Amino acid sequence: MARSHNFSAGPSALPTEVLQEARDEFFDFSGSGMSVMEISHRSELFMALAYQAEQDLRAILDVPKHYKVLFLHGGASMQFSQVPMNLLRGKGTADYLHTGLWSGKAVEAARRYCDVRVVGSGEPWGFDRIPGAAEWHLNPDAAYLHYTENETVHGVQFAAAPTPEVPLVCDACSSLLSKPINVARHGLIYAAAQKNIGAAGVTVVIVDEALLGGALPMTPDILNYARLARAESMLNTPATFSWYLTGLMLRWILRQGGIRPVHQANLAKARLLYGAIDGSGGFYVNKVQPAFRSINNVPFTMACPVLEKSFLRLADLSGFKGLKGHAAVGGIRASIYNAVTLASVEALVAFMQDFQSRHG
Ligand SMILES: *Cc1c(COP(=O)(O)O)cnc(C)c1O
């Protein structure tokens, strides 16, 4: 069975091992004679799976007891609205850091619910860096500070989490479970599964229970964290198959030795790829300042669009998939999430060098 080198930004590569496990029990989950997709979310079998996934996530990220772990619908984009609906708690303003395309979307969504203050922005620099904390204008009366840990499109990542006085909210959609994160320093962290965690359909939310209970009155129950937490994310039918796959992915991370070895492996892949780009004498260019380069998404450009087009065409024919840059920025982007192997990155680097020797 030939597997492609998959550099897609999301939905993205899953470990072959995880796919094999899912295949092996596809028709018969845990000896039940039914697929995991065919059983009730309220059945003992599914409840056990859900419980185990939560315990594994708590163990991997060292989640303190007073945090709720939710498995929700709607993707990270739903959180752009669900966060202000639930966390304004009677306040009229929230602070946002604008560091690329995704945080820009979070800002736009939140404007419906409150006075959004963009307290720091990378826009003047074309999002090639995270503006320094000394330049932020934080408001002590803000309900929370929102930041996007890793900007999936622009390829910029925070070197360290902000440390505001107010609760800290993190869009970790493309980086959760790819590196350690200090949960206790955050009020809320969210991530859709389809980048580092599993398959599309489920979104992980980790929230300090002290922040719950003050949702806007118009908030539907189905978007109310407090009610969802009380119902263990089962106010309605959850995305059972995606939840199950996330469980398999969490087990896979544990088998790697946990978050630290996974992070080390991700660092090694990033070092190799950035090294190849920087060592190409300008044939390939990543313009992000080195301190803020993403270990998850590596965008790069070439001298002209025609060259990029032939690179992408030849890459595709050679088994390298998902390398086209996001439409908003163009160019090329290699997403090197948890499931992308070092061997795949080595093969990509060899392909890039070969391409350069023919066209450089
Ligand atoms: C992919 C992504 C989103 C959007 O996720 P959806 O599940 O498609 O809504 C939001 N933020 C970041 C940082 C992302 O990478």
Ligand as a Chemical Component Dictionary entry (heavy atoms), coordinates in Angstrom:
data_LIG
# 
_chem_comp.id                   LIG 
_chem_comp.type                 NON-POLYMER 
_chem_comp.pdbx_formal_charge   0 
_chem_comp.three_letter_code    LIG 
# 
loop_
_chem_comp_atom.comp_id 
_chem_comp_atom.atom_id 
_chem_comp_atom.alt_atom_id 
_chem_comp_atom.type_symbol 
_chem_comp_atom.charge 
_chem_comp_atom.model_Cartn_x 
_chem_comp_atom.model_Cartn_y 
_chem_comp_atom.model_Cartn_z 
_chem_comp_atom.pdbx_ordinal 
LIG C1 C1 C 0 -7.858  25.552 10.867 1  
LIG C2 C2 C 0 -7.876  26.677 11.837 2  
LIG C3 C3 C 0 -9.073  27.272 12.267 3  
LIG C4 C4 C 0 -10.412 26.878 11.708 4  
LIG O1 O1 O 0 -10.739 25.584 11.999 5  
LIG P1 P1 P 0 -12.150 24.984 11.501 6  
LIG O2 O2 O 0 -12.222 23.700 12.266 7  
LIG O3 O3 O 0 -12.063 24.795 10.042 8  
LIG O4 O4 O 0 -13.197 25.945 11.893 9  
LIG C5 C5 C 0 -8.994  28.265 13.220 10 
LIG N1 N1 N 0 -7.819  28.676 13.724 11 
LIG C6 C6 C 0 -6.653  28.135 13.328 12 
LIG C7 C7 C 0 -5.382  28.615 13.926 13 
LIG C8 C8 C 0 -6.644  27.127 12.364 14 
LIG O5 O5 O 0 -5.490  26.581 11.964 15 
# 
loop_
_chem_comp_bond.comp_id 
_chem_comp_bond.atom_id_1 
_chem_comp_bond.atom_id_2 
_chem_comp_bond.value_order 
_chem_comp_bond.pdbx_ordinal 
LIG C1 C2 SING 1  
LIG C2 C3 SING 2  
LIG C2 C8 DOUB 3  
LIG C3 C4 SING 4  
LIG C3 C5 DOUB 5  
LIG C4 O1 SING 6  
LIG O1 P1 SING 7  
LIG P1 O2 DOUB 8  
LIG P1 O3 SING 9  
LIG P1 O4 SING 10 
LIG C5 N1 SING 11 
LIG N1 C6 DOUB 12 
LIG C6 C7 SING 13 
LIG C6 C8 SING 14 
LIG C8 O5 SING 15 
# 
